Amino acid sequence: MSESQEFDVEENDELFEHHRIVVDKKQQLLRIDKFLMDRLPNVTRNKLQDAIKSGFVMVNGKAVKPNHKVHPDDVIKIALPEPPRDTEVVPEDIPLNIIYEDDDLLVVNKEAGMVVHPAYQNWTGTLVNALTFHFQNLPTMKDNEGRPGLVHRIDKDTSGLLVIAKSENAMSSLAKQFFDHSIERTYYALVWGEPEPEDGTIDVNLGRSLKDRRVTAAFPEGDFGRHAITHYKTIKQLRYVSLIQCNLETGRTHQIRAHMKHLGHPIFNDATYGGDKILKGTTFSKYKQFVDNCFKTIPRQALHAKSLGFIHPTTKEFIQFDSELPFDFQEVMEKWDNYVKFHD
């Protein structure tokens, strides 16, 4: 998957109780993550462990670690940042930019600014709300209730291609290809500076930041996080910024954004990863004004999911889809191109 579920809250955010479990008097000592896996069948172990590490699981009023042993008569409370909500998705008549469709699947070119699926603070106006209006009976993956048709996702302010499953067979086939990392995914990104070497592979673990849960951090020592690999290639160097192509071998949350920051070349105007400041160039006020104008031209991270290739679930043939860079991306590239030409 391109991203995993995140509990994006700060320490002082209000928490809402979702589950309260009183442990049976005859319960044997058992790790809390294993205990809850049995009691909460629709929650994955990764989500449970994330919740425990984030302090959302309390035993007798105190946060615990994943290896905490459950005792008889313990009172376990699970409280999350968002209030309890059913998984029913409200259909909304939102236009979709569908570039391909057949009986098994469709490929959508998502605009920047659209959230992929309903979640805390974004229950409406999402791609899934639009899909449920335009298509009936889309399949849903196990443990992914409320997200019909989805087998992967991209960030709200990232534009580009997503494949949507229309049948159970397509969902199963596509999900396996994502799990096996056999899907070809190409992204274009405008990054600060000129990466050295121009082409390379970033093989660095990624995980939730220990300082801020909303951010993905790199763990080069490999002592934390999950294995993540991004292959990049420089397409165009513009002295202060570079257009690069990224191909994902894995699909971690904010993978390209976090990997490029780790490399020292954050994505242009990526506020979460420090790309919304001048990181390369002069201190002249005219240059600062130019960069500010570029930020206004593309008021989001300059990242686009450009192409997608996979084996068709029914025909078993490899199919590939490509998309143009959106207008804001093209316009900011043109600005940098002209700036470099006129300031040689």
PyMOL commands that set and color helices and strands:
alter all, ss='L'
color gray80, all
select helices_A, chain A and resi 32-39+45-53+127-134+168-179+255-263+271-273+285-297+327-342
alter helices_A, ss='H'
color red, helices_A
select strands_A, chain A and resi 16-22+30-31+57-59+62-63+69-70+75-80+98-101+105-110+159-165+184-192+199-203+205-208+216-219+229-238+241-248+303-311+318-322
alter strands_A, ss='S'
color yellow, strands_A
deselect
rebuild
show_as cartoon
